[in-house]
Amino acid sequence: MNGLLPDDNFPGPRFLQYIITYSISIVMCIYLVWYLYKEFNIKTPNTFFKIKNLIIILSLCFALLFVIPYYYTGSLDFARSLFLIFPTILSIVFIVYFFLVIKKKTKRDRYFKIQTDLGLSSIFSLVMLPALTYFGDFQPITHSIMTSSFFFVTIMEVNSYLYRLKNTYKLDQDIADLYGLTNRENEIVLQIIEGYSYKKIAENMFISYGTVRKHASNIFNKSNCSSRQELIDKVN
């Protein structure tokens, strides 16, 4: 075996070590899905693919189809094969669902196309993980696949940061100091002044509509304004 676990020098039975190993993999996969939802502002209408439900479903499958069979049979191959059937099918269905959802959001903007390709590459790597693990515990390969998934996510985060840095709007520093606005609030104030709707601001900044409303509420409170027009007049 290769990788951190199982290790005969590690305290505890192999049974417990495998539970830890597979649990970490499940947590990392769920985190990756959560990140992609957040990056693409996906509000999934499909209850089955909501993060909370994915956690519950995968946890139950892991307990019922891996932990219990492995404990009573002592056969890792049997328990792994039994458990991975459902995650493999689920991951394949998910990549189709994910593709169909973000396809509706595709724009001609080069930034978004890059993010989309990186997101799909990350998901594809994630799909391969349970499929390959089903045929054996080839940790050098599965570790590389998991690493590649997070590598694509890292590139997405860097690309997103560079995009925001390039398109950052700043108000006069005296105004920011006067009202105690953050850099993100500065960006939103300028776009409000330019007449953009909250929906358009959300699209420009690649954040959710609700996040824009929350920032706008903070801006109104800090500047003691009750409306967009009052804020515009005061800043101008």
Salt bridges, closest charged atoms under 4 A:
ASP8 OD1 - ARG14 NH2 3.16
ASP77 OD1 - ARG80 NH2 2.58
GLU185 OE1 - LYS222 NZ 2.87
GLU187 OE1 - ARG184 NE 3.91
